[in-house]
Amino acid sequence: MYRKNLGKIILLVFLFIIYIYILVIYHIPDKITIFEGEDISLKTFFGITLHAEEDVLTVSADTGQKTINTVGNEKVSVKLFDKLFIKNVDVSVLPRTTVIPVGNIAGVKLYTNGVLVVGMSEIEGEDSKTYKPYENSGIEEGDTIVKVNNTMIYSTEDLIENVNLSNGENVKIEYIHEKETKECSIRPVKTNEEEYKLGLWVRDSAAGVGTVTFYEPETQQFGALGHGITDIDTGDLLNISSGEFVTAKVLNIKKGEDGNPGKIQGTVEEQETIGEITKNTEFGIYGKIEDASSLNIDMSKEMEVALRDEIQTGKATILCSLDNQTVKEYEIEITKIYRENNYNNKSMEIKLTDQALIEKTGGIIQGMSGSPIIQNGKFVGAVTHVFVDSATEGYAVFGDLMLKQSKKVN
C-alpha cells in the first residue's frame, strides 16, 4: 500500500511539474519590443534558456540579465536544457529614447468605431404591447455595431437613420463581440412616435480630463493617462476610430480619502485643439501634438527614458498640474517594482510623501493618472491607479511600456 501511494504521489508531482512547464512555455510571447540594452524580461523556468546568434545576445555574469545592444529586429530561440528547441521569439530593438515629461491637465474626446451597446430595454409598440426585438439575436452589452444592411455605422445618428429606413423589415446587423465579427438579423418595432427601434442603448463617444505624461520632440508624439479609457457602463476598453486632444480647464478639486477616491473636475468645452488621438490602449492614450505651445511644454527638460534596471525603490518625484497650466513637482516614494511585468499597467507601487500635495488632494485622485514620474534625472513612468483603501498609495506604469505603445504599429 505504501509503495502504491508513493508511486501516485511521484506521478502527481511529475504531472504538476510538466503542467508548470506547459504554462510557462504557453505564456512566452511570439514577439516582444525592447530598448537597446534593456533586459529581455521573459518569465522562464528551470532549464528554459534563451539563445541567439553569436555576438547578438549579451548575458551579464553578475546579474544574469540578457540584453541585445543592436537596434533592429533579432530572433531569439527558446530551448529546454540548451538542446530541445521550443519556439522562436521575434525581438524588435528600439534605440534609446528621450522625451519631455509634461504633467499638464488636458481634455480627451474619443469617437468609437461603430456604436457601443451599453444597455437594452423593452420597446412599447404602436399596439401598446411591449417587445424585445434584440432577444435571441446574440448581441450583448459591450458589443460594437459596425454595419446595418451593409452600411457602415459611425454614429448613433447613423444607426437611427438606417433602422428607420427598414420600414419594419428585418435589418442585417454586423457587430463585434470580443474581437470576433458576427452577424444577426433583428426586426425593429414601430412605436407610437412613428419610429422604428431595436431596444438597444448605444454610445458613440466619450470625453474627460487627464494628465499628459510625455512629449517626444523628434516625432511630436505624446502619451497620456497611463491607462486606457473604458466605457463607464460596460468597463470595456473603447475601440476608437479617432479622437481629439484639447486644452482643459480645472474647475474644482474634490479631495480623496481612504475608501473614497477624489477627482479633478474639469471641462473641455470651448477649449483649443492640441492634437489628434490615434490609440487607446491598456497602457494609455497616444497621438500627435499639433500645437505644443498650448501645453506650455518646457523644451529644455528633455531626458532619457529609464530602463527598468535603472529604477530603484526610494525617492522620486511626479509632475502634475492642479492650478490650470501651472505644473509643479512633488515628492513620492517608489515602494515596489515588478520588473518582469509586461502585461498590465501596474508596474510599480508608489506612495505620495509630499505634504503640500496631500493637503491639496488628499492623495492620488482621478485626473492625476498620467502624472510623469522622474528619478535620478530620467523619466521612469506614470501614475495609473490609487489604492481605494489607502488614498496616498497606488500603482504606476513603466515609462518603457508607454513608449513602446506609442511606437507600436496598430
C-alpha positions in Angstrom: 0.0 0.0 0.0 2.8 2.4 0.9 4.6 1.8 -2.4 1.4 2.3 -4.3 0.7 5.6 -2.6 4.3 6.7 -3.1 4.0 5.9 -6.8 0.8 8.0 -7.1 2.5 10.9 -5.3 5.5 10.8 -7.6 3.3 10.6 -10.6 1.2 13.6 -9.4 4.4 15.6 -8.7 5.7 14.8 -12.2 2.5 15.8 -13.9 2.4 19.0 -11.9 6.0 19.9 -13.0 5.0 19.1 -16.6 2.0 21.4 -16.2 4.1 24.3 -14.9 6.5 23.9 -17.9 3.5 24.0 -20.3 2.1 27.1 -18.6 5.4 28.9 -18.8 6.0 28.0 -22.4 2.5 29.0 -23.3 2.9 32.5 -21.9 6.2 33.2 -23.7 5.2 35.7 -26.4 5.9 35.3 -30.1 7.0 38.9 -30.3 8.4 41.5 -27.9 9.8 45.0 -28.1 12.7 46.2 -26.0 15.0 49.2 -25.9 18.7 48.9 -26.8 20.5 47.5 -23.7 17.2 46.5 -21.9 16.9 43.2 -20.2 14.8 40.7 -22.1 12.3 40.1 -19.3 10.7 36.8 -20.2 9.3 34.7 -17.5 11.1 31.3 -17.7 11.6 28.3 -15.5 14.4 25.9 -14.6 16.1 24.6 -17.8 14.3 27.1 -20.1 17.0 29.2 -21.8 17.3 31.9 -24.4 19.7 31.7 -27.4 20.7 33.9 -30.3 23.4 34.2 -32.9 26.9 34.9 -31.7 27.5 38.5 -30.5 23.8 39.4 -30.6 22.7 38.3 -27.1 24.8 39.5 -24.1 24.5 37.8 -20.7 25.7 39.7 -17.6 28.0 37.5 -15.5 26.8 39.4 -12.3 23.0 39.6 -12.8 22.3 37.1 -15.5 20.4 39.8 -17.4 20.1 39.1 -21.2 20.3 42.1 -23.4 20.6 43.0 -27.1 22.7 46.0 -27.9 22.0 46.4 -31.6 19.0 48.3 -33.0 16.7 46.4 -35.3 15.0 43.0 -35.5 16.5 39.9 -34.0 15.3 36.4 -33.4 15.9 34.7 -30.1 15.2 30.9 -29.7 13.9 29.3 -26.6 15.3 25.9 -25.7 14.9 23.4 -22.9 18.1 22.4 -21.2 20.0 24.1 -24.1 19.1 21.3 -26.5 15.3 20.9 -27.2 14.0 23.7 -29.4 10.7 25.1 -28.1 10.0 28.3 -30.2 11.4 31.5 -31.7 10.7 34.9 -30.3 10.9 37.9 -32.7 12.6 40.8 -30.8 12.3 44.4 -32.0 15.1 46.5 -30.5 14.4 50.3 -30.4 17.1 52.9 -29.9 17.3 54.6 -26.5 14.7 57.5 -26.5 14.5 60.9 -24.9 11.2 62.6 -24.0 9.9 65.7 -22.2 7.8 64.8 -19.1 4.8 67.1 -19.2 2.3 66.9 -16.3 -0.3 69.2 -17.7 -4.1 68.5 -17.4 -5.7 68.1 -20.9 -9.0 67.1 -22.3 -9.8 64.0 -24.2 -12.6 63.4 -26.8 -12.9 59.9 -28.3 -15.1 58.6 -31.1 -15.7 54.9 -31.4 -15.5 52.5 -34.3 -19.2 51.9 -34.8 -21.5 52.4 -31.8 -21.1 50.6 -28.5 -24.1 48.8 -27.0 -24.3 49.9 -23.4 -27.8 48.7 -22.4 -31.1 47.1 -23.5 -34.7 47.8 -22.8 -38.2 46.8 -23.8 -40.0 48.8 -26.5 -43.6 49.7 -26.4 -45.1 49.2 -29.9 -47.8 51.2 -31.6 -50.2 48.4 -30.5 -49.3 49.3 -26.8 -47.6 45.9 -26.4 -44.0 45.5 -25.2 -41.3 43.9 -27.3 -37.7 42.9 -27.0 -36.6 42.9 -30.7 -32.9 42.2 -29.7 -33.9 39.0 -27.9 -32.1 35.9 -29.2 -30.1 38.0 -31.6 -26.8 37.3 -29.8 -26.0 40.9 -29.3 -24.8 41.7 -25.7 -23.8 44.8 -23.7 -20.2 45.7 -24.7 -20.6 44.7 -28.3 -20.0 47.2 -31.1 -22.4 47.6 -34.1 -20.4 48.4 -37.2 -22.9 47.9 -40.1 -26.6 47.9 -40.7 -27.7 46.3 -44.0 -24.1 46.6 -45.2 -24.0 50.3 -44.5 -21.1 51.4 -42.2 -22.2 52.9 -38.9 -20.1 55.7 -37.5 -22.5 57.4 -35.0 -25.7 57.0 -33.1 -27.5 59.1 -35.7 -26.3 56.7 -38.4 -27.8 53.8 -36.6 -31.2 55.6 -36.0 -31.4 56.6 -39.7 -30.7 53.2 -41.1 -33.0 51.4 -38.7 -35.8 53.8 -39.7 -35.1 53.1 -43.4 -36.1 49.5 -42.8 -39.8 50.3 -42.5 -40.2 47.4 -40.1 -38.4 44.8 -42.2 -35.6 42.7 -40.8 -32.3 44.5 -40.7 -29.0 42.7 -41.0 -26.6 43.8 -38.3 -22.8 43.3 -38.3 -21.3 43.6 -34.8 -18.1 42.8 -33.0 -18.2 40.6 -29.9 -15.0 40.0 -28.0 -12.9 40.9 -31.1 -14.9 38.5 -33.3 -17.1 39.9 -36.1 -20.6 38.4 -36.1 -23.9 38.9 -37.9 -27.5 38.7 -36.9 -31.0 39.8 -38.0 -33.4 41.9 -36.0 -36.9 43.1 -36.8 -37.3 46.7 -35.5 -40.5 47.6 -33.6 -42.6 50.6 -34.7 -43.5 53.0 -31.8 -46.3 55.5 -31.3 -43.9 58.2 -32.4 -43.7 56.6 -35.9 -40.1 55.5 -35.3 -38.5 52.0 -35.6 -36.4 50.9 -32.7 -34.2 47.9 -31.8 -34.4 48.3 -28.0 -30.6 48.9 -27.8 -29.0 51.8 -25.9 -25.8 52.8 -27.7 -22.9 55.3 -27.3 -20.5 56.7 -29.9 -18.2 59.0 -28.0 -16.6 59.7 -24.6 -14.9 62.7 -23.0 -12.9 63.5 -19.9 -9.8 65.1 -18.5 -6.4 63.5 -17.6 -2.7 64.2 -17.3 -0.3 64.4 -20.3 2.7 62.1 -19.5 5.3 62.8 -22.1 6.1 64.6 -25.4 8.6 63.2 -27.8 10.1 66.2 -29.8 11.6 64.1 -32.6 8.2 62.6 -33.6 5.8 65.1 -31.9 4.1 62.1 -30.3 2.5 62.2 -26.9 1.4 59.7 -24.3 -1.2 60.3 -21.5 -3.1 58.7 -18.7 -1.0 55.6 -18.3 -4.2 53.5 -18.6 -6.9 53.2 -21.3 -10.3 54.8 -21.4 -13.1 52.4 -20.8 -16.8 52.7 -21.2 -18.5 53.7 -18.0 -21.3 51.2 -18.4 -19.5 48.1 -19.8 -16.0 48.5 -18.4 -14.6 47.6 -21.8 -11.7 49.4 -23.4 -13.2 51.8 -26.1 -12.3 50.8 -29.6 -11.8 54.2 -31.2 -11.9 55.4 -34.7 -10.5 58.9 -33.9 -10.0 61.3 -31.1 -9.2 64.9 -30.2 -6.7 66.2 -27.6 -7.8 69.6 -26.3 -6.9 72.0 -23.6 -8.9 71.7 -20.4 -9.9 74.0 -17.6 -9.8 72.8 -14.0 -13.0 73.8 -12.2 -12.6 72.1 -8.8 -10.6 69.5 -6.9 -12.5 67.0 -4.8 -10.2 65.7 -2.1 -9.8 62.0 -1.7 -9.7 59.9 1.4 -9.3 56.3 2.3 -12.2 54.3 0.8 -13.4 57.3 -1.3 -11.0 58.5 -4.1 -11.2 62.1 -5.1 -11.1 63.7 -8.5 -10.1 66.7 -10.6 -13.3 68.2 -12.0 -12.7 70.0 -15.3 -14.3 70.9 -18.6 -13.3 70.5 -22.2 -15.9 72.9 -23.6 -14.8 75.8 -25.7 -11.1 74.7 -25.4 -8.4 74.7 -28.1 -7.4 71.6 -30.0 -3.9 70.4 -29.2 -3.7 67.4 -31.5 -5.2 64.1 -32.5 -5.6 60.8 -30.6 -4.8 57.7 -32.6 -4.6 54.9 -30.0 -6.5 54.0 -26.8 -4.6 51.1 -25.1 -4.3 49.5 -21.8 -1.1 51.5 -21.2 -2.6 54.9 -22.1 -3.7 57.1 -25.0 -1.4 58.2 -27.7 -1.3 60.5 -30.7 0.4 63.5 -32.3 0.5 67.0 -30.8 -0.1 69.8 -33.4 0.4 72.8 -31.1 2.9 72.1 -28.3 2.8 75.7 -27.1 -0.8 75.2 -25.9 0.6 72.8 -23.3 3.4 75.2 -22.2 6.0 72.4 -22.7 9.4 73.3 -21.5 11.7 72.1 -24.3 14.8 72.3 -22.1 13.5 69.4 -19.9 14.2 66.6 -22.4 15.6 63.4 -20.6 16.2 59.7 -21.2 13.6 57.1 -20.6 14.9 54.9 -17.8 15.4 51.2 -18.4 13.9 49.0 -15.7 17.2 48.0 -14.0 17.9 51.7 -13.6 14.7 52.3 -11.5 15.2 51.9 -7.7 12.9 51.8 -4.7 13.1 55.1 -2.8 12.6 58.8 -3.5 11.3 60.1 -6.8 9.1 63.0 -8.0 5.9 63.5 -10.0 4.8 66.4 -12.2 1.2 67.4 -12.1 -1.0 70.5 -12.7 -3.7 71.4 -10.3 -4.0 75.1 -11.0 -4.7 75.4 -14.7 -1.4 75.0 -16.6 0.9 75.5 -13.6 2.9 72.3 -13.4 4.6 71.6 -10.0 7.0 68.9 -8.9 6.0 66.8 -5.8 7.9 64.1 -3.9 6.8 60.5 -3.8 8.4 57.2 -2.9 8.6 54.1 -5.1 7.9 51.2 -2.7 7.8 48.1 -5.0 9.0 47.4 -8.6 7.7 44.5 -10.7 10.4 44.4 -13.3 9.1 41.4 -15.3 5.6 42.9 -15.7 4.8 43.5 -19.4 1.1 42.5 -19.1 -0.6 45.4 -17.3 -0.1 48.9 -16.1 0.6 48.0 -12.5 4.4 48.0 -12.8 5.3 49.8 -9.6 3.8 50.7 -6.3 4.2 54.3 -5.2 3.3 56.5 -2.2 2.8 60.2 -2.0 5.0 61.8 0.6 4.8 65.5 -0.3 2.6 67.1 2.4 1.7 70.1 0.2 0.2 67.7 -2.4 -1.6 65.6 0.2 -3.0 68.7 1.8 -4.4 69.8 -1.6 -5.7 66.5 -3.0 -5.9 64.1 -0.1 -3.9 61.6 -2.1 -3.9 60.2 -5.7 -7.1 61.3 -7.3 -8.8 60.8 -10.7 -7.3 63.2 -13.2 -3.8 62.7 -11.9 -3.5 59.5 -13.9 -0.6 60.0 -16.3 1.4 62.3 -14.0 5.0 61.5 -15.0 7.5 60.1 -12.5 11.1 61.3 -12.5 14.0 59.6 -10.7 17.7 60.5 -11.0 17.1 62.8 -14.0 15.3 60.1 -16.0 11.6 59.5 -16.9 10.6 56.3 -15.3 6.9 56.0 -15.6 3.4 57.4 -14.8 0.8 57.3 -12.1 -2.1 55.0 -13.0 -4.3 53.9 -10.1 -5.0 54.7 -6.4 -5.4 52.1 -3.7 -9.0 52.5 -2.7 -8.3 51.7 1.0 -5.2 54.0 1.1 -5.6 57.3 -0.7 -1.9 58.2 -0.7 -0.8 54.9 -2.3 -1.2 53.4 -5.8 0.2 51.9 -8.9 2.4 53.3 -11.7 3.3 52.0 -15.2 6.8 51.8 -16.5 7.8 54.5 -18.9 9.3 52.0 -21.4 5.9 50.3 -21.7 4.3 53.6 -22.6 7.0 54.5 -25.2 6.7 51.0 -26.8 2.9 51.5 -27.1 3.4 54.9 -28.8 5.7 53.3 -31.4 3.7 50.1 -31.9 2.1 49.8 -35.3 -1.6 49.0 -35.0 
